[in-house]
Amino acid sequence: MNRNTLIGFSLIAVVLILFSYLNTPSQEEIEAYNRQQDSIEAVKKQIEASNQNATEAKPVAVVDSTALFFPSISDSAAAAKGAVTLKNDSLELTVNTKGGTLASARIIAHKDTMNQPGIALLDAQGQQMNFVLKGLNKYINTKELNFSDSIAEDGSLLMTAQAQNGGSLVFKYTLGPDYMLHFSLQANGLADQLDPTSKELTIQWQDSCRQQEKGFTFENYRSALTYKFSEGGTDYLSETSDKKETIDEPIDWVAFKNQYFSAVLISKDAFNAGAELTSTPLDKSTRILKNYEANLTTKFDPTGAQASEFEMYIGPNDFRLIQDVEEESTFGKDLELERLVYLGWPLFRFINRWFTLYVFDWLTNLGLSMGIVLILITLLLKAITYPMVKKSYMSSAKMRVLKPKLDEATKQFNKPEDQMQKQQAMMALYSKYGVSPLGGCLPMLIQMPIWIAMFNFVPNAIQLRRESFLWMDDLSTYDPIVEWGFHIWGIGDHLSLTCVLFCVSNLLYSYMTMRQQRDQMVGQQAEQMKMMSWMMYIMPLMFFFMFNDYSSGLNFYYFISLFFSAAIMWTLRKTTDDEKLLAILEAKYKENQNNPKKMSGLAARLEEMQKRAAEMQKMQQQNRK
């Protein structure tokens, strides 16, 4: 392997090592995990404490906030009545008569970790929503009020808290045909009881993000409190550490996001700048990924002339489904809810958005098994990149058959101080034979974005959830061949078979690649390669510690991708006639003997740099004399 190819592989290694480092929690983050509560009861206490703190953050009310309102039903009656149910074929919601807000949400069309129908995304123990209005001398908290339910003429659910002066607070809920809930809050006849200078209301929303998948760590890395700026674009809080942020710009929505499901609160008039968002990771033993909190303010009309309108998307993180459901929004905004499906950084997102998604949709619509879909996607990508792979291999093959001539042409430059002259002699010989030494490296680097794009796509494809293939029961999570019930640092509590297959195939492929590269090396390059080869062999070991918790679908994709790469390399090696190739190069040499082919692009710049370095070295030697 010449220096240029070695640089290329080194860059690949640096990218992968950096990528692994950025996706691995630090020791501080792990310690933060361990400091969290170790029981569900502790989680509940934390939620109750945060509720109290959020209320106390407001000015202390002179009078109880319920004093303006008649107890339309007693607390005991409210407890007995419990909640009102809204249901369609996709979603089942309950709305509390105490507080008048959403109590729980169950996604009907998907199964839980026990393979039972229904996903309890929100529940009354972990999720609370409170609307705070500013009165003349007190704050009104809807969570303290009793509401009575009724049905409007259009079929919507009305939750009404009756005031003593004849006015009322009314929530209106309309459940769409699938996963979109429309609702509003309006004050009727309360203009003389509410502060006329306050044109906003506060929303206090919190939830315990439940573990929905088998792999706690893997799901946790892909669950994050996410929000969208009104001017466009989304962001999220850290997935692995305690994080509290105050957002300095207006935002359209806030999402309490799991790996495959989300509850999203959307405001028609946007949430004002200054929203306070908090994400607190919890210990694995709680089966709660993290606690989410959002303190938001938005437009409110105390005169009652206009209602404050909201929507909630409560459903799966399915890119195409979200696009369709978003069209049901009545707010006339580009909500960008499909950003809940993370497709990677801009370059990788572009690949996944405009290529992988379309191919995946096409193959999925054929009714094929998800494992077969992954295999066919791999074959398609190999077919697309085959010209680049072949070009890379042929460039390496040309340098391999030229190795005896390079050894002869550079044998007088084997001293360490002669390496610059040696490189120049090699470049000159390559030019005469029409060979680019960078041809074996750059095409392989072009494939890296595809490799990383699939790293982002496969773990976020909900279509793989609960799908089995061969020995894999669920392509969306790890496939253990052995579990030992306690955590080992760097490995976890299991050994994933597809991860082992991926790492072993990566090791074998690295061996094939290194063997091929050694055949084309000249002089000290072979010695340098021996010193650098350990990097190529240690990378599969690093991948094992990184990918053991990852989904079997992703590991399976990488395994079959490397399998086909090895098969392509083996086929090219068997079908390449070195004698014919050398004859072609000799003909090219004769053609360029008196008119050497000039290097272009990176090769030309590299050649120019070598010449300048040689001149500087020569000047330094003269100065020493």
N, C-alpha and C positions, 0 to 999 in steps of 0.2 A: 504494500500500500504506500503510495507516495504521500508527500506531506499534505497535499491539497485534499486527498481523500480522507486522510487521517483527521484533518481539521473538520471535515464535514461530519464524520462519525462522532468526533468530540462534541461538536455543536448539538448533535442529536442527543447525546448523553446528557449534556448540560440542561437542555430543554426538559427532558424526562425527569431528571433529578430535581430540577426546580419545580416542575409540575407536581411531583410527588411531595416535595417539601411544603408547598402551598396548600395542599389538600390534606396534610397530616396535622392533627392538633398538637400544639406545643405542650410542654410539661405544665406550664401555668394553666392552660385550658383544661388539661386532664385533672389538675388539682382543683380547679373551679368546679368541675363535675362532682368530684368526691366530696366537696364541701356542701353540696345541696342536700335537701331533705331525703331521708331514706324510707319514706312510707307515704302511702296515699293520704293518710290522715294529716301528715305534716303539710302536704300540698294544699289540702283544703283549708288548714289554718292560715297558710300564707295568703291564699286568695281572700279569706275573710279580712285579714289584716290590711291587705292592699285596698279592699273596698272601703274600709274605715278611713285609711289615710287619704284616699282620693276625695272622700266627702269632707274630711276635716281641712283639706287644702282650700276649700271655699270659705268665705266669711261665715261665722257661726250664726245660724238663724235665731232671731229673737223669739219666734214662735215656731212650733212644729209645722213642718211643711204640709202636713195633711190638714191643717186647720181650715184652709180655704175650701176643702172638699168634704162632701158628705161621704161617709163610708157606705157606698152603694151596696156592698155586701160585707158582712163581718169577716174578720181575719179567719175565723174558724170555717166560715162558709167558703171563703176563697180557697182555703187549704183543701176543703172537701171537693170543691169543684175542680181545683187543680189547674187545668189548662184546656184550651180549645185546639182541636186538630185541624190542620189544613193538609190535604193529601192529593197527589196525582199519581201517575204511573211511575214517576222517577223519584219523587221526594215526599217525605212525610215530616211535617213541621208541627210543633206545638207552641202555642202562645199563652203565656201566663196571665191569669186574671189578676194576680198580684204583680203589679208593675206594668202590665199591658204589653210586654215585649217578648221577643222570641226566647223560648226556654230550651228547646232541643231541635235537632235536625237529624234525620236518618235518611241516608241515600239507599234507595230500595234495590236498584239494579245491580249492586255489587256485593260481594261476599267478604266476610271478615276473616281473620286469621284462623278461625276454627271452621272455615268453609261454610259458615251459616249465612243465610241471606240477610243483607242489610249492613250498612256501615254507619255506626253512631258517630257522626262527625262532631256534633255539638251535643252536650248533655247538661241537664239542670244543675249537676254538682260542680261542673268545671267552667261553665259559660254563664256570664251575666252581662246584661246591657242596661244602662241607666241613662235617662235623658234629664238634664238639669236645666231649669228655667229660672230666670232672675225675677223675683217678685219685688214689691215695693220695699219691703223690709226683711225679706227672707228668700231662701232658695227653695224651689220646689223640685223634689226628686221623684221621678215617676216610679221608682222601685218601691216607694213607701205608700203608693196609692193603690186602692182596690178598683178594678175596672169591671164593668159589665159588658157582656158580648152580645152582639146582634148582627143580623145580616142586612147589608144594604141592598138597594134595588138592583144594582149591577152584579150582585152575588158576592161582593167583597165582605170580608170580616171587619166589623167595627168594634173596637175596644174603647169604652167611654168611661172616664172618671168625671162624676158630676160635682160641680162646685156649688157652694152654699148660695152664691148670688144668682144662680140660674145658668151660669156658664159651664163650660166643660172642656176637657182635653180629650181629643179623639185620635186614636191610631186607626188607620185604615190599611188593611192588608189584602193584597190580591196576588194569588199564586198563579204563575204562568203555566204553560203546558208541560214544562220540564223542570229546569233548575233555576229559574229566575223568580224572585219574590219582589213585588213592588209594594212599597208602603210609604205612608206619610204621617206627619204629626201636625195637628192644627188646634189652635186655641180659639174657642168660640165664646164670645161674651166675657172675656177676661181682661179687656183693655184697661179697666180701672184697678185691676189687681196685679198686673205685671208692670215691671219697670219700662216705661215708654222709651227710655234712652238706650235700652239694651236690644240690639237687633240680631242677637245670636243666641244659640243654645249650645250646651256642652253635652257631648256623648262620651260616656265612660264604658268601654267595652273590653272585656277580658275573657280569656279562655285557657284551659289546660289542654295543650296539644297532645292528644293521645297517640300512643304507638299503635299503628294500624297494620304494620308489616312484621315479618319474622325477624328481620335484621335491624336491631335498634340503632346501631352505629351508622349503618348505611342509610337508613331512612332519616336519621337525624341530620346528616350532612345535606340532605335535600329538602329539608323543611325549614322555612324561614318566614318571618314577618316581612311581607313585601308591600310596596306602595308605588303609586303612579303619580308623577308630577302633572299638574294641569297643563303645563306647556309641552308635555310629551316626554316619554322615557320613564323607566322604572328603576327602582333600587330596592335593597333589602338589608335587614340587620344581620349581623354575624350569626352563622348557624351554630357555632361551637362555643361562644363565650357570652357572658353577661353583657348586654348592650342596651343602653338607653340613649335615644337621640331626640333632639328637638328639630323638627323639619322647618327650615326657614322659607319654604315656598308653599303655595297652595297645592293641595293634592286632590285628585279625583276619587281615589279609593285606597282602602287598606285591606290587605288579605292576610288572614291567619291560615298559612299554607302548610299542609303536610306534603309528603313526597308525591302522592297521587290524588289528593283531594284538597279543596280549598273552600273557605267561607270568606266572601268578599263583601265589604260594606262600601256602597257607592253613594255619593251625594250629588244631587242635581246641580247644586250651586257651589260645589267643591268644598272641601274642608280648608279652613283658613290656615295661613302660615302660623307656625308655632305649635303644630301637633306634636304631642309627646308620645313616643313609641318605645316600648320596652320588650325585650326578649330575654328570658332567663332559663338556661338549660338546667335540666334536672338529672338525677342519678338514674341509671338503667333500672334499678330495682323498683322504682315507682311506676314504670311503664308509661310515664309521661315524658315526652320528648323535651318540652319546654313550656313555660308560662308566657303567654302573650298578653300585653296590655296596650290599649290605645286610648288616649285622652284627646278628643277632637272637638273643634268648634265649627259651626256652620251657620248660615243665614237662618233667621227666625223672625216672623212677623207677629209681634204681640197683639196687634189689632185683630188678627184672625182673618184678614182679607186674603191671605195667601198661605198655603200649607208648605211646610218644609218636606221635600220629597226625597226619598231614598230608594235604592234597590239593593238586593243582595243576590249574588251568585253563590249557590251552595251546591257544589258538584265536583265531578272528576276533572283532573287536569289533563284533558284531552284536547289537543290543539284544534282539530277540526270541529269538534263539538262546541268548544268555547266560541269559536268564530260564528257558528250558527246561532247560539244562544244570545250572543251579544247583539244580534240584530233585533232581539225583542226589547232592548232598552228603549225607553221613550225620551231619553235625555238629549239625543242628537249629538253625542260626543263619540270620538274615536277612543274607546276605553282601553284598547290594547290588552284586553284580558288574556289573550293568548300568550302574553309574556310570562304567565304563570308556569308555562312549560318551558323550562330553561334549556336553550339550545346552544349555549356557549358564548364565547366572546365574538365580536362582530364578524371576523372571517369565518369562524366555525359555524356561527349562527347562519350566515349566508349559505354555506354549503348544505346545512341541514334544512333550512327553510325552503330553498328553491331546488334541491335535488333529493335529499334523503327522504323527506316527507312525501314527495310525490311518488317515489318508487315504493316506499313502504305502504302508502295507501293503495296503490295499484295491486301489489302482491297480496295485501290483506284482503282486499275485495274479491280475490279469487277463491277465498275460503281455505287457504292453505294453513297448515300448522305454523305457529310462530317460529319454531325451530327451522323449518324449511324456508320460511321467509328470510331468516338471518343468513342461511346458507346461500340463497339466491342473491341477496344483496351483496354478499361477499364475492360471489362469482361475477356479478355485474361490475363491481368496482375493480376487480382484477382485470376484467376485459377492457375497461376504460383505461386503466393505467398500464396495460401490457406494453404498448409502444414505448413508454418511458422506461419500463423495466428492461425491455429488450435492448434499448439504446444504452442503458447503464451497463448491462451485461456485456454487450459487444465492445463497449469502450474498454472495459476491464480485460476482455479477451484479447483485444489488440495489444494492450500493454503487456499481457502475458506472453504472447508469441514474439514480441519485440524484446523481451527480457534478455536473451543472450546477446543481442546487438547492443543493448544499453550497458550490459556488464562490460563488454569489450570497449565501448566508446568512453566509459567513465572510470576504467580501472586505474588510471593514473591520478584520480582525484579521491583517494580513499582516506587521506589525512583529514582530521577534523577542520583544519583551517582551509581546506579546499572544497568544502561542501557547497559554497556559493557557485564556484566554477562547475562543480558537478551538476548542480541544478540547471545551470545555463546550458550545459552540454546536452542534458536530457531534453530540455525544452526545444533546443535546436533540432534534435533528432526527431522528436514528436512532430515538429512543424514539417520536416521533410517528408514524413510518412503520412501526414494529414490526420494525426491523432490528437484529440483534445484530452488532456489528463483530468479535466474536470467533468468530462462526460460520464464518468462512473459514479459521481457523487450527487450532482445537482438534481437529476431526475428522481433519485430516491428521496431527497429532501422535499420535493414537490408532493410526495405522497403523505408526508407527515400531517398536513392539515386534515386530510380525510381520516387518518387514524385517530386524531384528537377529536374531530367532529363526531365520530361514532362513540367516543368516550362520553360525550355529553348527550347524545341522542338516546342510546339504548337504555340507560337507567331511568330516563324520564318518559319512556313510551309505556303508557298505562295498558296498552294492548298486550303486553307481556305478562301483566299481573295475573296470577293464578293459572297461567298457561304451562302445561307440562310438555316435555319432549325427551324421549329416550329415558334416561335415569333421572332427569331433572323434574322434580315435582312442581316447581315454580320458577320460571325463568327470570322473575323480577327480584329474586333473593338468592342467597348462597345455597349450595347443594352439599351438605356435609356428608362425608363418608365416615366420620367419627366425631363425637362430641364428648367433652369431658366435664361439663357442668361448672367450671370455674375459669376465671379470666387469666390468661397468660399474656404479658405485655408483648405487643408487636404481632401476636397471632390471634388472640381472642379465646373463644371457648369451643372452637371447632376447626376442622380441616376440610376445605372445600375442594371437591374433586376437579371441577373445571379449572380452578385456579392452579392446581398441581399440573394439569394437562397443559395449560397455557404456558406456565413457567418452564416445564420440561421441553415443550416444542420451541420456545424462545431460545433455550440453551442450545438445542440441536441446530436451529437455524443460524444462531450466532457462530457456531462451530463451522458450518458450511460456508458462511460468508467470510470468516477469517481465513479459512483454508484457501478459498478462491483468491483472496487478496494477497496472501503470501506468495502465490505463484507469479505475481507480477512485480515483486519488490526487487530493488537493486541495492547492493552494498549494505550500508549501515541502516537503510530503511528496514530491512528484515530484522535487525537487532532492535530497532526502535519499536517495531511491531510486537515483538515478544514482550517488551516492557508495558505496552499499552493494551495488550490483549486481555489482561485481567479485568479491565473495565467492561468489556463486552460480555464477559462471563459472569461478572458480579451483578449486572443489571437484572437478569432473571430472578436472582435472589431478592433484590430490592422489590421487584414487582410482586413477589409472593407476599411479603409483609403488607404491601399496599392493597392488593386485590383479593386477599382471602375473605374479606367481609363484603366484597362487591357482588353484584348480581351474577348468577350463573349464565344469564343471557349474554352479558358483556364478556365474561371470560370465555364463553363458548365461541363468540364471534372472533375474538382475538386468536383462539386456538385454531379454528378452521382457516382464518386469514393467513396465519403463519404456515399452516399445512399446505395451502395452495401456493404460497410464495415459494416454499421449498420445492414443491412439485414443478413449478415453472422454472426455477433455477436449475434443477436436475435435468429437465427436458432440454433447456437451452444448452447446457453443457454437453449432453449426449448428441445433440444435433449440430454442434459446431465443429467443423473440420478445421483444425489448426493449420494444416498445411495449405489448404485453399485460402484461408484467411491471410496467411503470411504471403502467399503469392499475390493476392490483391494489394497488400500493403507495399510489396516490392514494386509492383506496377505503378502505384501511386508515388513511390519514391523516385522512380525514374522520371515520372511526369513533372515532379516538383524539384528535381535535382538542381536545375539552374534557375528555378523560380519558386523558392520555398513558399509554402502557404503561410500567410501571416495569421498570427493569433488574433482573436477578436474577443470583445466582452471581458469577462473576468480573467480569462487566460491571458489576454493581452496586457491587462493591468498588472497581473501577477508577474509576467515576464519583465515589464518595465520596472517594477519594484525591485526585482532581482538584479537587474542591471545597475540601478542606482545604488543598491546595497553593496554590490561588488566594487563600484567606483569609490564609495566611501571607505570600504575596507582597504582598498589599494592606497588611498590617500593617507589613511591612518598608519599603514605600514611604512610609507615613505617618510611620514613625520617622525616615526620612531627612530628611523635611520639618521 
